[in-house]
Amino acid sequence: MGQDRGKYDFYIGLALAVSSSIFIGGSFILKKKGLLRLARKGSMRAGQGGHAYLKECLWWAGLLSKLELY
């Protein structure tokens, strides 16, 4: 019985680790796509004092999907 529980816990842990990696990677991609969209529009970059990224839905989707994991 204890050995079966250990295998079950292993697969649960593995599934959580893989899904976590997918969500973190996906959130990075969403945020990057949002920033690239703003760059194509010619908006001022955040490093130069611009705050246009705060109005970008893709950037928010990436941020919120990353926060969901914490």
PyMOL Python script that loads the backbone (N, CA, C, O; Angstrom):
from pymol import cmd

cmd.read_pdbstr("""\
ATOM      1  N   MET A   1       0.828  -1.197   0.000  1.00  0.00           N
ATOM      2  CA  MET A   1       0.000   0.000   0.000  1.00  0.00           C
ATOM      3  C   MET A   1       0.873   1.263   0.000  1.00  0.00           C
ATOM      4  O   MET A   1       0.581   2.212  -0.727  1.00  0.00           O
ATOM      5  N   GLY A   2       1.928   1.281   0.800  1.00  0.00           N
ATOM      6  CA  GLY A   2       2.805   2.441   0.885  1.00  0.00           C
ATOM      7  C   GLY A   2       3.559   2.692  -0.405  1.00  0.00           C
ATOM      8  O   GLY A   2       3.807   3.844  -0.762  1.00  0.00           O
ATOM      9  N   GLN A   3       3.928   1.632  -1.110  1.00  0.00           N
ATOM     10  CA  GLN A   3       4.649   1.783  -2.366  1.00  0.00           C
ATOM     11  C   GLN A   3       3.742   2.372  -3.444  1.00  0.00           C
ATOM     12  O   GLN A   3       4.189   3.173  -4.266  1.00  0.00           O
ATOM     13  N   ASP A   4       2.472   1.978  -3.441  1.00  0.00           N
ATOM     14  CA  ASP A   4       1.517   2.543  -4.396  1.00  0.00           C
ATOM     15  C   ASP A   4       1.322   4.036  -4.150  1.00  0.00           C
ATOM     16  O   ASP A   4       1.204   4.820  -5.091  1.00  0.00           O
ATOM     17  N   ARG A   5       1.290   4.411  -2.896  1.00  0.00           N
ATOM     18  CA  ARG A   5       1.129   5.825  -2.537  1.00  0.00           C
ATOM     19  C   ARG A   5       2.340   6.634  -3.002  1.00  0.00           C
ATOM     20  O   ARG A   5       2.191   7.770  -3.453  1.00  0.00           O
ATOM     21  N   GLY A   6       3.532   6.059  -2.894  1.00  0.00           N
ATOM     22  CA  GLY A   6       4.753   6.736  -3.342  1.00  0.00           C
ATOM     23  C   GLY A   6       4.740   6.986  -4.843  1.00  0.00           C
ATOM     24  O   GLY A   6       5.159   8.053  -5.292  1.00  0.00           O
ATOM     25  N   LYS A   7       4.266   6.019  -5.627  1.00  0.00           N
ATOM     26  CA  LYS A   7       4.172   6.202  -7.076  1.00  0.00           C
ATOM     27  C   LYS A   7       3.146   7.282  -7.412  1.00  0.00           C
ATOM     28  O   LYS A   7       3.366   8.110  -8.295  1.00  0.00           O
ATOM     29  N   TYR A   8       2.029   7.260  -6.699  1.00  0.00           N
ATOM     30  CA  TYR A   8       0.979   8.255  -6.914  1.00  0.00           C
ATOM     31  C   TYR A   8       1.521   9.655  -6.631  1.00  0.00           C
ATOM     32  O   TYR A   8       1.306  10.576  -7.420  1.00  0.00           O
ATOM     33  N   ASP A   9       2.218   9.816  -5.513  1.00  0.00           N
ATOM     34  CA  ASP A   9       2.799  11.112  -5.158  1.00  0.00           C
ATOM     35  C   ASP A   9       3.828  11.561  -6.193  1.00  0.00           C
ATOM     36  O   ASP A   9       3.921  12.745  -6.517  1.00  0.00           O
ATOM     37  N   PHE A  10       4.596  10.607  -6.704  1.00  0.00           N
ATOM     38  CA  PHE A  10       5.598  10.936  -7.725  1.00  0.00           C
ATOM     39  C   PHE A  10       4.929  11.509  -8.965  1.00  0.00           C
ATOM     40  O   PHE A  10       5.369  12.534  -9.485  1.00  0.00           O
ATOM     41  N   TYR A  11       3.876  10.863  -9.443  1.00  0.00           N
ATOM     42  CA  TYR A  11       3.202  11.318 -10.655  1.00  0.00           C
ATOM     43  C   TYR A  11       2.466  12.637 -10.438  1.00  0.00           C
ATOM     44  O   TYR A  11       2.389  13.459 -11.351  1.00  0.00           O
ATOM     45  N   ILE A  12       1.936  12.844  -9.268  1.00  0.00           N
ATOM     46  CA  ILE A  12       1.320  14.138  -8.938  1.00  0.00           C
ATOM     47  C   ILE A  12       2.390  15.235  -8.978  1.00  0.00           C
ATOM     48  O   ILE A  12       2.176  16.293  -9.569  1.00  0.00           O
ATOM     49  N   GLY A  13       3.520  14.983  -8.360  1.00  0.00           N
ATOM     50  CA  GLY A  13       4.615  15.956  -8.360  1.00  0.00           C
ATOM     51  C   GLY A  13       5.133  16.238  -9.757  1.00  0.00           C
ATOM     52  O   GLY A  13       5.415  17.384 -10.105  1.00  0.00           O
ATOM     53  N   LEU A  14       5.257  15.189 -10.554  1.00  0.00           N
ATOM     54  CA  LEU A  14       5.725  15.356 -11.928  1.00  0.00           C
ATOM     55  C   LEU A  14       4.736  16.195 -12.739  1.00  0.00           C
ATOM     56  O   LEU A  14       5.145  17.086 -13.485  1.00  0.00           O
ATOM     57  N   ALA A  15       3.456  15.919 -12.599  1.00  0.00           N
ATOM     58  CA  ALA A  15       2.430  16.683 -13.317  1.00  0.00           C
ATOM     59  C   ALA A  15       2.435  18.151 -12.890  1.00  0.00           C
ATOM     60  O   ALA A  15       2.280  19.041 -13.726  1.00  0.00           O
ATOM     61  N   LEU A  16       2.611  18.403 -11.606  1.00  0.00           N
ATOM     62  CA  LEU A  16       2.658  19.787 -11.128  1.00  0.00           C
ATOM     63  C   LEU A  16       3.887  20.512 -11.658  1.00  0.00           C
ATOM     64  O   LEU A  16       3.803  21.683 -12.028  1.00  0.00           O
ATOM     65  N   ALA A  17       5.019  19.835 -11.697  1.00  0.00           N
ATOM     66  CA  ALA A  17       6.247  20.458 -12.198  1.00  0.00           C
ATOM     67  C   ALA A  17       6.134  20.786 -13.685  1.00  0.00           C
ATOM     68  O   ALA A  17       6.534  21.868 -14.115  1.00  0.00           O
ATOM     69  N   VAL A  18       5.597  19.864 -14.462  1.00  0.00           N
ATOM     70  CA  VAL A  18       5.458  20.087 -15.905  1.00  0.00           C
ATOM     71  C   VAL A  18       4.449  21.200 -16.173  1.00  0.00           C
ATOM     72  O   VAL A  18       4.711  22.085 -16.987  1.00  0.00           O
ATOM     73  N   SER A  19       3.299  21.166 -15.501  1.00  0.00           N
ATOM     74  CA  SER A  19       2.292  22.208 -15.737  1.00  0.00           C
ATOM     75  C   SER A  19       2.799  23.574 -15.281  1.00  0.00           C
ATOM     76  O   SER A  19       2.492  24.588 -15.907  1.00  0.00           O
ATOM     77  N   SER A  20       3.557  23.609 -14.218  1.00  0.00           N
ATOM     78  CA  SER A  20       4.134  24.870 -13.760  1.00  0.00           C
ATOM     79  C   SER A  20       5.082  25.444 -14.808  1.00  0.00           C
ATOM     80  O   SER A  20       5.055  26.644 -15.078  1.00  0.00           O
ATOM     81  N   SER A  21       5.911  24.603 -15.392  1.00  0.00           N
ATOM     82  CA  SER A  21       6.837  25.058 -16.436  1.00  0.00           C
ATOM     83  C   SER A  21       6.084  25.585 -17.643  1.00  0.00           C
ATOM     84  O   SER A  21       6.481  26.589 -18.235  1.00  0.00           O
ATOM     85  N   ILE A  22       5.006  24.920 -18.011  1.00  0.00           N
ATOM     86  CA  ILE A  22       4.211  25.363 -19.155  1.00  0.00           C
ATOM     87  C   ILE A  22       3.574  26.719 -18.879  1.00  0.00           C
ATOM     88  O   ILE A  22       3.583  27.591 -19.748  1.00  0.00           O
ATOM     89  N   PHE A  23       3.023  26.908 -17.684  1.00  0.00           N
ATOM     90  CA  PHE A  23       2.388  28.189 -17.358  1.00  0.00           C
ATOM     91  C   PHE A  23       3.402  29.320 -17.274  1.00  0.00           C
ATOM     92  O   PHE A  23       3.131  30.426 -17.742  1.00  0.00           O
ATOM     93  N   ILE A  24       4.561  29.061 -16.686  1.00  0.00           N
ATOM     94  CA  ILE A  24       5.582  30.107 -16.589  1.00  0.00           C
ATOM     95  C   ILE A  24       6.100  30.478 -17.973  1.00  0.00           C
ATOM     96  O   ILE A  24       6.266  31.658 -18.283  1.00  0.00           O
ATOM     97  N   GLY A  25       6.356  29.467 -18.803  1.00  0.00           N
ATOM     98  CA  GLY A  25       6.798  29.749 -20.168  1.00  0.00           C
ATOM     99  C   GLY A  25       5.743  30.473 -20.967  1.00  0.00           C
ATOM    100  O   GLY A  25       6.050  31.397 -21.721  1.00  0.00           O
ATOM    101  N   GLY A  26       4.499  30.058 -20.805  1.00  0.00           N
ATOM    102  CA  GLY A  26       3.401  30.714 -21.515  1.00  0.00           C
ATOM    103  C   GLY A  26       3.223  32.164 -21.090  1.00  0.00           C
ATOM    104  O   GLY A  26       2.937  33.028 -21.918  1.00  0.00           O
ATOM    105  N   SER A  27       3.392  32.425 -19.807  1.00  0.00           N
ATOM    106  CA  SER A  27       3.244  33.798 -19.331  1.00  0.00           C
ATOM    107  C   SER A  27       4.352  34.688 -19.892  1.00  0.00           C
ATOM    108  O   SER A  27       4.114  35.851 -20.219  1.00  0.00           O
ATOM    109  N   PHE A  28       5.559  34.140 -20.000  1.00  0.00           N
ATOM    110  CA  PHE A  28       6.665  34.902 -20.591  1.00  0.00           C
ATOM    111  C   PHE A  28       6.366  35.222 -22.053  1.00  0.00           C
ATOM    112  O   PHE A  28       6.603  36.340 -22.511  1.00  0.00           O
ATOM    113  N   ILE A  29       5.850  34.246 -22.775  1.00  0.00           N
ATOM    114  CA  ILE A  29       5.539  34.442 -24.190  1.00  0.00           C
ATOM    115  C   ILE A  29       4.443  35.488 -24.367  1.00  0.00           C
ATOM    116  O   ILE A  29       4.543  36.339 -25.251  1.00  0.00           O
ATOM    117  N   LEU A  30       3.401  35.436 -23.542  1.00  0.00           N
ATOM    118  CA  LEU A  30       2.320  36.421 -23.643  1.00  0.00           C
ATOM    119  C   LEU A  30       2.825  37.842 -23.376  1.00  0.00           C
ATOM    120  O   LEU A  30       2.486  38.778 -24.100  1.00  0.00           O
ATOM    121  N   LYS A  31       3.633  37.987 -22.336  1.00  0.00           N
ATOM    122  CA  LYS A  31       4.161  39.313 -22.025  1.00  0.00           C
ATOM    123  C   LYS A  31       5.063  39.816 -23.149  1.00  0.00           C
ATOM    124  O   LYS A  31       4.995  40.986 -23.524  1.00  0.00           O
ATOM    125  N   LYS A  32       5.895  38.947 -23.680  1.00  0.00           N
ATOM    126  CA  LYS A  32       6.799  39.339 -24.762  1.00  0.00           C
ATOM    127  C   LYS A  32       6.013  39.728 -26.015  1.00  0.00           C
ATOM    128  O   LYS A  32       6.352  40.713 -26.671  1.00  0.00           O
ATOM    129  N   LYS A  33       4.970  38.969 -26.355  1.00  0.00           N
ATOM    130  CA  LYS A  33       4.151  39.301 -27.525  1.00  0.00           C
ATOM    131  C   LYS A  33       3.474  40.666 -27.342  1.00  0.00           C
ATOM    132  O   LYS A  33       3.368  41.445 -28.289  1.00  0.00           O
ATOM    133  N   GLY A  34       3.023  40.941 -26.126  1.00  0.00           N
ATOM    134  CA  GLY A  34       2.423  42.245 -25.857  1.00  0.00           C
ATOM    135  C   GLY A  34       3.418  43.375 -26.030  1.00  0.00           C
ATOM    136  O   GLY A  34       3.083  44.419 -26.589  1.00  0.00           O
ATOM    137  N   LEU A  35       4.635  43.176 -25.557  1.00  0.00           N
ATOM    138  CA  LEU A  35       5.661  44.213 -25.700  1.00  0.00           C
ATOM    139  C   LEU A  35       6.079  44.390 -27.155  1.00  0.00           C
ATOM    140  O   LEU A  35       6.322  45.511 -27.603  1.00  0.00           O
ATOM    141  N   LEU A  36       6.162  43.287 -27.893  1.00  0.00           N
ATOM    142  CA  LEU A  36       6.508  43.385 -29.311  1.00  0.00           C
ATOM    143  C   LEU A  36       5.416  44.096 -30.104  1.00  0.00           C
ATOM    144  O   LEU A  36       5.709  44.839 -31.040  1.00  0.00           O
ATOM    145  N   ARG A  37       4.159  43.869 -29.732  1.00  0.00           N
ATOM    146  CA  ARG A  37       3.046  44.553 -30.388  1.00  0.00           C
ATOM    147  C   ARG A  37       3.160  46.064 -30.167  1.00  0.00           C
ATOM    148  O   ARG A  37       2.929  46.853 -31.083  1.00  0.00           O
ATOM    149  N   LEU A  38       3.518  46.452 -28.949  1.00  0.00           N
ATOM    150  CA  LEU A  38       3.685  47.883 -28.661  1.00  0.00           C
ATOM    151  C   LEU A  38       4.865  48.466 -29.427  1.00  0.00           C
ATOM    152  O   LEU A  38       4.806  49.606 -29.887  1.00  0.00           O
ATOM    153  N   ALA A  39       5.928  47.693 -29.565  1.00  0.00           N
ATOM    154  CA  ALA A  39       7.097  48.174 -30.298  1.00  0.00           C
ATOM    155  C   ALA A  39       6.746  48.417 -31.765  1.00  0.00           C
ATOM    156  O   ALA A  39       7.231  49.376 -32.366  1.00  0.00           O
ATOM    157  N   ARG A  40       5.912  47.560 -32.341  1.00  0.00           N
ATOM    158  CA  ARG A  40       5.494  47.751 -33.739  1.00  0.00           C
ATOM    159  C   ARG A  40       4.654  49.016 -33.899  1.00  0.00           C
ATOM    160  O   ARG A  40       4.687  49.662 -34.946  1.00  0.00           O
ATOM    161  N   LYS A  41       3.899  49.369 -32.849  1.00  0.00           N
ATOM    162  CA  LYS A  41       3.081  50.591 -32.898  1.00  0.00           C
ATOM    163  C   LYS A  41       3.926  51.845 -32.712  1.00  0.00           C
ATOM    164  O   LYS A  41       3.467  52.953 -32.988  1.00  0.00           O
ATOM    165  N   GLY A  42       5.156  51.673 -32.245  1.00  0.00           N
ATOM    166  CA  GLY A  42       6.043  52.819 -32.048  1.00  0.00           C
ATOM    167  C   GLY A  42       5.908  53.455 -30.676  1.00  0.00           C
ATOM    168  O   GLY A  42       6.313  54.603 -30.492  1.00  0.00           O
ATOM    169  N   SER A  43       5.352  52.745 -29.714  1.00  0.00           N
ATOM    170  CA  SER A  43       5.210  53.287 -28.360  1.00  0.00           C
ATOM    171  C   SER A  43       6.566  53.400 -27.677  1.00  0.00           C
ATOM    172  O   SER A  43       7.508  52.679 -28.006  1.00  0.00           O
ATOM    173  N   MET A  44       6.647  54.317 -26.722  1.00  0.00           N
ATOM    174  CA  MET A  44       7.880  54.497 -25.973  1.00  0.00           C
ATOM    175  C   MET A  44       8.107  53.287 -25.067  1.00  0.00           C
ATOM    176  O   MET A  44       7.176  52.805 -24.421  1.00  0.00           O
ATOM    177  N   ARG A  45       9.333  52.807 -25.023  1.00  0.00           N
ATOM    178  CA  ARG A  45       9.674  51.643 -24.214  1.00  0.00           C
ATOM    179  C   ARG A  45       9.620  51.985 -22.726  1.00  0.00           C
ATOM    180  O   ARG A  45       9.798  53.139 -22.337  1.00  0.00           O
ATOM    181  N   ALA A  46       9.374  50.977 -21.910  1.00  0.00           N
ATOM    182  CA  ALA A  46       9.275  51.190 -20.457  1.00  0.00           C
ATOM    183  C   ALA A  46      10.581  51.713 -19.892  1.00  0.00           C
ATOM    184  O   ALA A  46      10.568  52.535 -18.975  1.00  0.00           O
ATOM    185  N   GLY A  47      11.702  51.258 -20.414  1.00  0.00           N
ATOM    186  CA  GLY A  47      13.004  51.727 -19.940  1.00  0.00           C
ATOM    187  C   GLY A  47      13.249  53.188 -20.231  1.00  0.00           C
ATOM    188  O   GLY A  47      14.111  53.811 -19.612  1.00  0.00           O
ATOM    189  N   GLN A  48      12.496  53.743 -21.171  1.00  0.00           N
ATOM    190  CA  GLN A  48      12.631  55.155 -21.526  1.00  0.00           C
ATOM    191  C   GLN A  48      11.543  56.006 -20.871  1.00  0.00           C
ATOM    192  O   GLN A  48      11.400  57.188 -21.185  1.00  0.00           O
ATOM    193  N   GLY A  49      10.786  55.407 -19.968  1.00  0.00           N
ATOM    194  CA  GLY A  49       9.754  56.155 -19.256  1.00  0.00           C
ATOM    195  C   GLY A  49       8.347  55.942 -19.772  1.00  0.00           C
ATOM    196  O   GLY A  49       7.419  56.607 -19.311  1.00  0.00           O
ATOM    197  N   GLY A  50       8.163  55.032 -20.717  1.00  0.00           N
ATOM    198  CA  GLY A  50       6.833  54.781 -21.263  1.00  0.00           C
ATOM    199  C   GLY A  50       6.040  53.816 -20.386  1.00  0.00           C
ATOM    200  O   GLY A  50       6.610  52.950 -19.722  1.00  0.00           O
ATOM    201  N   HIS A  51       4.747  53.974 -20.395  1.00  0.00           N
ATOM    202  CA  HIS A  51       3.863  53.101 -19.609  1.00  0.00           C
ATOM    203  C   HIS A  51       2.747  52.522 -20.467  1.00  0.00           C
ATOM    204  O   HIS A  51       1.696  52.150 -19.945  1.00  0.00           O
ATOM    205  N   ALA A  52       2.961  52.442 -21.771  1.00  0.00           N
ATOM    206  CA  ALA A  52       1.933  51.944 -22.683  1.00  0.00           C
ATOM    207  C   ALA A  52       1.646  50.469 -22.454  1.00  0.00           C
ATOM    208  O   ALA A  52       0.546  50.001 -22.749  1.00  0.00           O
ATOM    209  N   TYR A  53       2.618  49.731 -21.931  1.00  0.00           N
ATOM    210  CA  TYR A  53       2.413  48.297 -21.700  1.00  0.00           C
ATOM    211  C   TYR A  53       1.287  48.035 -20.701  1.00  0.00           C
ATOM    212  O   TYR A  53       0.699  46.953 -20.700  1.00  0.00           O
ATOM    213  N   LEU A  54       0.986  49.014 -19.857  1.00  0.00           N
ATOM    214  CA  LEU A  54      -0.091  48.842 -18.889  1.00  0.00           C
ATOM    215  C   LEU A  54      -1.467  48.818 -19.551  1.00  0.00           C
ATOM    216  O   LEU A  54      -2.443  48.389 -18.935  1.00  0.00           O
ATOM    217  N   LYS A  55      -1.549  49.274 -20.794  1.00  0.00           N
ATOM    218  CA  LYS A  55      -2.807  49.248 -21.538  1.00  0.00           C
ATOM    219  C   LYS A  55      -2.888  48.055 -22.480  1.00  0.00           C
ATOM    220  O   LYS A  55      -3.882  47.903 -23.189  1.00  0.00           O
ATOM    221  N   GLU A  56      -1.869  47.209 -22.502  1.00  0.00           N
ATOM    222  CA  GLU A  56      -1.807  46.065 -23.417  1.00  0.00           C
ATOM    223  C   GLU A  56      -2.390  44.813 -22.756  1.00  0.00           C
ATOM    224  O   GLU A  56      -1.892  44.356 -21.727  1.00  0.00           O
ATOM    225  N   CYS A  57      -3.444  44.270 -23.354  1.00  0.00           N
ATOM    226  CA  CYS A  57      -4.145  43.103 -22.789  1.00  0.00           C
ATOM    227  C   CYS A  57      -3.258  41.865 -22.729  1.00  0.00           C
ATOM    228  O   CYS A  57      -3.317  41.113 -21.756  1.00  0.00           O
ATOM    229  N   LEU A  58      -2.438  41.643 -23.750  1.00  0.00           N
ATOM    230  CA  LEU A  58      -1.559  40.464 -23.745  1.00  0.00           C
ATOM    231  C   LEU A  58      -0.556  40.532 -22.596  1.00  0.00           C
ATOM    232  O   LEU A  58      -0.264  39.517 -21.964  1.00  0.00           O
ATOM    233  N   TRP A  59      -0.033  41.714 -22.329  1.00  0.00           N
ATOM    234  CA  TRP A  59       0.922  41.863 -21.233  1.00  0.00           C
ATOM    235  C   TRP A  59       0.253  41.517 -19.903  1.00  0.00           C
ATOM    236  O   TRP A  59       0.838  40.825 -19.069  1.00  0.00           O
ATOM    237  N   TRP A  60      -0.975  42.000 -19.709  1.00  0.00           N
ATOM    238  CA  TRP A  60      -1.708  41.699 -18.473  1.00  0.00           C
ATOM    239  C   TRP A  60      -2.030  40.220 -18.354  1.00  0.00           C
ATOM    240  O   TRP A  60      -1.953  39.649 -17.266  1.00  0.00           O
ATOM    241  N   ALA A  61      -2.393  39.594 -19.477  1.00  0.00           N
ATOM    242  CA  ALA A  61      -2.687  38.161 -19.461  1.00  0.00           C
ATOM    243  C   ALA A  61      -1.451  37.373 -19.034  1.00  0.00           C
ATOM    244  O   ALA A  61      -1.552  36.429 -18.250  1.00  0.00           O
ATOM    245  N   GLY A  62      -0.294  37.759 -19.546  1.00  0.00           N
ATOM    246  CA  GLY A  62       0.947  37.097 -19.151  1.00  0.00           C
ATOM    247  C   GLY A  62       1.270  37.315 -17.689  1.00  0.00           C
ATOM    248  O   GLY A  62       1.682  36.386 -16.995  1.00  0.00           O
ATOM    249  N   LEU A  63       1.088  38.521 -17.220  1.00  0.00           N
ATOM    250  CA  LEU A  63       1.372  38.820 -15.817  1.00  0.00           C
ATOM    251  C   LEU A  63       0.437  38.061 -14.886  1.00  0.00           C
ATOM    252  O   LEU A  63       0.881  37.477 -13.898  1.00  0.00           O
ATOM    253  N   LEU A  64      -0.849  38.068 -15.199  1.00  0.00           N
ATOM    254  CA  LEU A  64      -1.810  37.410 -14.327  1.00  0.00           C
ATOM    255  C   LEU A  64      -1.681  35.889 -14.361  1.00  0.00           C
ATOM    256  O   LEU A  64      -1.930  35.228 -13.352  1.00  0.00           O
ATOM    257  N   SER A  65      -1.300  35.333 -15.489  1.00  0.00           N
ATOM    258  CA  SER A  65      -1.112  33.875 -15.540  1.00  0.00           C
ATOM    259  C   SER A  65       0.099  33.461 -14.738  1.00  0.00           C
ATOM    260  O   SER A  65       0.129  32.357 -14.194  1.00  0.00           O
ATOM    261  N   LYS A  66       1.083  34.307 -14.651  1.00  0.00           N
ATOM    262  CA  LYS A  66       2.262  33.993 -13.826  1.00  0.00           C
ATOM    263  C   LYS A  66       1.927  34.141 -12.347  1.00  0.00           C
ATOM    264  O   LYS A  66       2.376  33.337 -11.530  1.00  0.00           O
ATOM    265  N   LEU A  67       1.151  35.148 -11.995  1.00  0.00           N
ATOM    266  CA  LEU A  67       0.796  35.360 -10.591  1.00  0.00           C
ATOM    267  C   LEU A  67      -0.111  34.256 -10.064  1.00  0.00           C
ATOM    268  O   LEU A  67      -0.115  33.956  -8.870  1.00  0.00           O
ATOM    269  N   GLU A  68      -0.871  33.662 -10.959  1.00  0.00           N
ATOM    270  CA  GLU A  68      -1.803  32.597 -10.556  1.00  0.00           C
ATOM    271  C   GLU A  68      -1.072  31.420  -9.931  1.00  0.00           C
ATOM    272  O   GLU A  68      -1.636  30.709  -9.100  1.00  0.00           O
ATOM    273  N   LEU A  69       0.172  31.211 -10.323  1.00  0.00           N
ATOM    274  CA  LEU A  69       0.937  30.081  -9.799  1.00  0.00           C
ATOM    275  C   LEU A  69       1.405  30.313  -8.363  1.00  0.00           C
ATOM    276  O   LEU A  69       1.677  29.357  -7.637  1.00  0.00           O
ATOM    277  N   TYR A  70       1.497  31.565  -7.956  1.00  0.00           N
ATOM    278  CA  TYR A  70       1.983  31.854  -6.617  1.00  0.00           C
ATOM    279  C   TYR A  70       0.814  31.919  -5.704  1.00  0.00           C
ATOM    280  O   TYR A  70       0.978  32.155  -4.507  1.00  0.00           O
TER     281      TYR A  70
END
""", "prot")
cmd.dss("prot")
cmd.show_as("cartoon", "prot")
cmd.util.cbc("prot")
cmd.orient("prot")
